[in-house]
Amino acid sequence: MNRRWLLLAPGAAVFGALFVVPLASFFAMSFWSVKAMRVQPDFTLMNYAKAFARYGDMGARTLAIAFAVGLATTAVAFGFAYVIRFKAGRLGPLLLFMTLVTLFGGYLVKIYSWKSILGTEGILNSALLALGVVDEPLTIFIYNPGAVVVTLVHFLLPLAVLPIHGSMRNIEDITIDAARDLGARPHEVFLGIVLPQCRFGLLVAFALSFLIAAGDYVTPRFVGGPYTSMVGDFIEQQFSLRFDWPMGSAMSFSILAASALAIAAAAYLTRRR
């Protein structure tokens, strides 16, 4: 037992130094105040009260967009992972390799790619103009929540495919063959065998997509426009422009707590289902 703890000690030390200690320090700072542009280490709940009063509506919109991103990403990733595992045959490993390769494409590269596709001078408008469908470029494709959802789904899709595919690999073919031999129809096999055994992978994919989308501020800034700002953008401003670190910490932990409750609710509903 002692040897196990010794083996875990280096990793635990790095995790504590790089994650636990900074997180705990920012949590403590969220109860401090700022006076004369200087952080005062006292105790107050005003930061959380101001965060809910000023940014409550934006927080709800952020969670709604994150939920849409998580749901869409999980659904598309599940379909793609299902094709890789059960339909692609020998092409399955190649498709999985292509999925892994897209992880190295770069975050900003994907954002600018969608901006060049959806913009007024982008590929989509150019194609519509060339086909004579419209007389002037359309502005409805970009600077709205839909553009943010599409861009984030594209970025998060490879990250969601991996846990779902890992769950599907644990499904043995003999189980599916036995169900078919006993007269189970395709939808019964899917609902009774495939989907239940992918529950953990689906939950991980949704949680990962939801949490990353809830904390993102770069994508809304580039493709969302001024009317699709999310909480992450204002948190970044608290730290970089306003120098109000306690308020930024309070906003961060508020959205983190709301996201944790949403993930817990999803896990509970998944287990009940």
DAKADA-V235349 format. One record per residue. N is the residue number from 1. RES is the residue in three letters. D_FIRST is the distance of its C-alpha to the first C-alpha in Angstrom with 2 decimals. Layout:
BEGIN
N_RES_D_FIRST + N_RES_D_FIRST
END
This chain:
BEGIN
1_MET_0.00 + 2_ASN_3.81 + 3_ARG_5.40 + 4_ARG_5.18 + 5_TRP_6.61 + 6_LEU_8.82 + 7_LEU_10.06 + 8_LEU_10.91 + 9_ALA_12.48 + 10_PRO_15.80 + 11_GLY_16.51 + 12_ALA_15.74 + 13_ALA_17.99 + 14_VAL_20.72 + 15_PHE_20.61 + 16_GLY_20.92 + 17_ALA_23.67 + 18_LEU_25.68 + 19_PHE_25.37 + 20_VAL_24.09 + 21_VAL_26.07 + 22_PRO_29.32 + 23_LEU_29.13 + 24_ALA_28.68 + 25_SER_31.52 + 26_PHE_33.85 + 27_PHE_33.10 + 28_ALA_34.09 + 29_MET_37.11 + 30_SER_38.29 + 31_PHE_39.39 + 32_TRP_41.34 + 33_SER_44.98 + 34_VAL_47.30 + 35_LYS_50.41 + 36_ALA_52.84 + 37_MET_50.53 + 38_ARG_47.78 + 39_VAL_44.47 + 40_GLN_44.38 + 41_PRO_40.98 + 42_ASP_42.15 + 43_PHE_41.21 + 44_THR_43.31 + 45_LEU_43.10 + 46_MET_46.20 + 47_ASN_44.36 + 48_TYR_42.98 + 49_ALA_46.39 + 50_LYS_48.18 + 51_ALA_45.76 + 52_PHE_46.48 + 53_ALA_50.19 + 54_ARG_50.86 + 55_TYR_48.48 + 56_GLY_47.86 + 57_ASP_50.20 + 58_MET_48.78 + 59_GLY_45.24 + 60_ALA_46.40 + 61_ARG_48.01 + 62_THR_44.92 + 63_LEU_42.81 + 64_ALA_45.60 + 65_ILE_45.70 + 66_ALA_41.92 + 67_PHE_42.01 + 68_ALA_44.79 + 69_VAL_42.94 + 70_GLY_39.73 + 71_LEU_41.74 + 72_ALA_43.93 + 73_THR_41.16 + 74_THR_39.06 + 75_ALA_42.18 + 76_VAL_43.30 + 77_ALA_39.84 + 78_PHE_39.49 + 79_GLY_42.89 + 80_PHE_42.18 + 81_ALA_38.81 + 82_TYR_40.56 + 83_VAL_43.22 + 84_ILE_40.76 + 85_ARG_38.80 + 86_PHE_41.67 + 87_LYS_44.99 + 88_ALA_44.86 + 89_GLY_44.10 + 90_ARG_43.92 + 91_LEU_44.51 + 92_GLY_41.25 + 93_PRO_39.13 + 94_LEU_41.98 + 95_LEU_42.10 + 96_LEU_38.35 + 97_PHE_38.74 + 98_MET_41.65 + 99_THR_39.57 + 100_LEU_36.95 + 101_VAL_39.79 + 102_THR_41.18 + 103_LEU_38.08 + 104_PHE_39.47 + 105_GLY_42.84 + 106_GLY_42.31 + 107_TYR_42.40 + 108_LEU_45.73 + 109_VAL_47.30 + 110_LYS_46.82 + 111_ILE_48.19 + 112_TYR_51.27 + 113_SER_51.70 + 114_TRP_52.05 + 115_LYS_54.24 + 116_SER_56.52 + 117_ILE_56.60 + 118_LEU_57.26 + 119_GLY_59.38 + 120_THR_63.14 + 121_GLU_63.67 + 122_GLY_60.75 + 123_ILE_60.72 + 124_LEU_61.04 + 125_ASN_64.06 + 126_SER_65.63 + 127_ALA_65.41 + 128_LEU_66.95 + 129_LEU_69.73 + 130_ALA_70.43 + 131_LEU_70.70 + 132_GLY_72.99 + 133_VAL_70.81 + 134_VAL_70.98 + 135_ASP_73.48 + 136_GLU_71.14 + 137_PRO_67.39 + 138_LEU_65.33 + 139_THR_63.07 + 140_ILE_61.18 + 141_PHE_58.53 + 142_ILE_56.86 + 143_TYR_56.04 + 144_ASN_54.92 + 145_PRO_51.72 + 146_GLY_52.24 + 147_ALA_52.03 + 148_VAL_48.77 + 149_VAL_47.28 + 150_VAL_48.48 + 151_THR_47.19 + 152_LEU_43.71 + 153_VAL_43.48 + 154_HIS_44.39 + 155_PHE_41.75 + 156_LEU_38.90 + 157_LEU_39.78 + 158_PRO_37.66 + 159_LEU_34.57 + 160_ALA_35.23 + 161_VAL_35.99 + 162_LEU_32.62 + 163_PRO_30.42 + 164_ILE_33.23 + 165_HIS_33.68 + 166_GLY_29.96 + 167_SER_30.28 + 168_MET_33.47 + 169_ARG_31.99 + 170_ASN_29.87 + 171_ILE_33.17 + 172_GLU_34.25 + 173_ASP_37.93 + 174_ILE_38.25 + 175_THR_37.54 + 176_ILE_40.35 + 177_ASP_42.65 + 178_ALA_42.11 + 179_ALA_43.01 + 180_ARG_46.12 + 181_ASP_47.13 + 182_LEU_47.00 + 183_GLY_49.42 + 184_ALA_47.28 + 185_ARG_49.15 + 186_PRO_47.72 + 187_HIS_47.21 + 188_GLU_45.54 + 189_VAL_43.10 + 190_PHE_42.43 + 191_LEU_42.00 + 192_GLY_40.25 + 193_ILE_37.86 + 194_VAL_37.66 + 195_LEU_37.61 + 196_PRO_35.05 + 197_GLN_32.49 + 198_CYS_33.11 + 199_ARG_32.50 + 200_PHE_29.20 + 201_GLY_30.70 + 202_LEU_33.84 + 203_LEU_32.05 + 204_VAL_30.07 + 205_ALA_33.36 + 206_PHE_35.28 + 207_ALA_32.78 + 208_LEU_32.61 + 209_SER_36.40 + 210_PHE_37.09 + 211_LEU_34.96 + 212_ILE_36.31 + 213_ALA_39.84 + 214_ALA_39.59 + 215_GLY_38.68 + 216_ASP_41.09 + 217_TYR_44.25 + 218_VAL_45.49 + 219_THR_46.61 + 220_PRO_48.64 + 221_ARG_50.25 + 222_PHE_51.49 + 223_VAL_52.35 + 224_GLY_52.33 + 225_GLY_55.01 + 226_PRO_55.74 + 227_TYR_55.80 + 228_THR_52.33 + 229_SER_50.34 + 230_MET_46.81 + 231_VAL_44.73 + 232_GLY_42.82 + 233_ASP_46.14 + 234_PHE_46.85 + 235_ILE_43.35 + 236_GLU_43.85 + 237_GLN_47.22 + 238_GLN_45.81 + 239_PHE_43.63 + 240_SER_46.10 + 241_LEU_49.59 + 242_ARG_49.64 + 243_PHE_46.96 + 244_ASP_45.85 + 245_TRP_42.09 + 246_PRO_41.46 + 247_MET_43.52 + 248_GLY_41.80 + 249_SER_38.38 + 250_ALA_39.64 + 251_MET_41.06 + 252_SER_37.86 + 253_PHE_35.71 + 254_SER_38.49 + 255_ILE_38.56 + 256_LEU_34.77 + 257_ALA_34.71 + 258_ALA_37.53 + 259_SER_35.81 + 260_ALA_32.58 + 261_LEU_34.77 + 262_ALA_36.54 + 263_ILE_33.38 + 264_ALA_32.13 + 265_ALA_35.56 + 266_ALA_35.50 + 267_ALA_32.13 + 268_TYR_33.50 + 269_LEU_36.74 + 270_THR_35.08 + 271_ARG_32.96 + 272_ARG_36.08 + 273_ARG_38.13
END
